[in-house]
Amino acid sequence: MAPRLDIGSFLQYDKHKEAEKGVPAVFNIGFGELVIILLVALVIFGPQKLPELGRSLGQGIREFRRATQSLTEEVTRATLEKPETRQPPQNEP
């Protein structure tokens, strides 16, 4: 007798247990939810467009990371710079 696939337990697992194990939750989406999203994307876009869509999404995420990293570096550099030492104005008699 073949093992029975219980779709309910497949879709409903404890995300907190996964977090305790050290498995990062991507956008707090479970494995079952991710599978459903991928299946819907496959039906909507088809197998020919899916790799192109993934490539475009990856490039967009990469550009976003670069922009946020450069902004973070700029802010960090600005906060670590020593402020100019200003001489107090000299009172002339």
DAMO-V15255 format. One record per pair of residues at least 6 apart in sequence whose ideal C-beta (glycine too) atoms are under 7 Angstrom apart, sorted by the first residue. I is the first residue (numbers start at 1). J is the second residue. If there is no record, write none. Layout:
# DAMO-V15255
{{I;J} {I;J}}
This chain:
# DAMO-V15255
{{10;32} {11;32} {13;30} {13;31} {15;25} {15;28} {15;30} {18;25} {19;25} {41;50} {42;50} {45;53}}
